[in-house]
Amino acid sequence: MTIFDDIKELVDVPTAARSYGVEVHRGNMALCPFHRERHPSCKLYADHYYCFGCQAHGDVIKLVQELFSLSAIEAVKQLNSDFGLGLDVDKPPDMEKVNRRRREIAERKAEKARVERMYDTLYKYFALLDRYKIRYAPKAPTEDIDRRYVYAIHNIEYAWYLLETFNRTDTEQQKDIKLEVDRIEREYKRCVEEWGEW
């Protein structure tokens, strides 16, 4: 593994882009720093970037090279310094530091995936209840009330409350409702299995 591989492993493109002043929007779409534009056309992936406007593309090292007109090794030194990676560019890397940094990155990615899964679970449950509430609402006073409608009416406010609470809290507070999210996930599956999505 070379120093270039280490840098690419330790610093992802969106993080580097933000650090160097690139304006990043939702979905990691950015205003391309290599041509003038008013709407984001540059997609920042973890390991590379691609501009749909000017076709600029590359990895994190290429991004820094292009932003600051540096050679590849100068870009590596810049990233190493700016992100405090502690890699010695002139000798083999300290594998303990590299491995610690890799673990930190893996933990951050796992945490992000966990938070996204929790949000998806809460949102899917709320959306299911909303569909039940709309689709199975009685059309006339004499019509029998569907149990899906009753279930939705009884649970939709709580589902909305959980979703809103989750959106307004930080990562530590989101961990506190993990057990409830797990219960909601089981409940969502039970509803779909018993009544379907409609």
ZITA-V6923 format. One line per field, one symbol per residue. ss: DSSP state (~ for helix, > for strand, _ for the rest). psi: psi as a letter, one per 40 degrees, with the letter a starting at -180 (. if undefined). burial: # if it has 16 or more other C-alpha atoms within 10 Angstrom, else .. A space follows every 10 residues. Layout:
ss=???
psi=???
burial=???
This chain:
ss=__~~~~~~~~ __~~~~~~~_ ___>_~~~>> __________ _>>>____>> >_____>>_~ ~~~~~~~~__ _~~~~~~~~~ ~~________ ____~~~~~~ ~~~~~~~~~~ ~~~~~~~~~~ ~~~~~~~~~~ ~~~~~_____ ______~~~~ ~~~~~~~~~~ ~~~~~~~~__ ~~~~~~_~~~ ~~~~~~~~~~ ~~~~~___
psi=hidddddddd hiddddddde ehhhaiffhi hheeihidhh ehhhideiih hedeehiaad dddddddefi iddddddddd ddefdehhde iiihdddddd dddddddddd dddddddddd dddddddddd dddddehhei deiihhdddd ddddeddddd dddddddeii ddddddeddd dddddddddd ddddeie.
burial=..##.##### ####.##... .#.#...### ###......# ######.### #....##### ######...# .#.####### ....#.#... ..#....#.. ##..#..... ....#..##. ###.###### ###..##... .......##. .##..#..## .##..#.... ...##..... #..##..#.. #.......
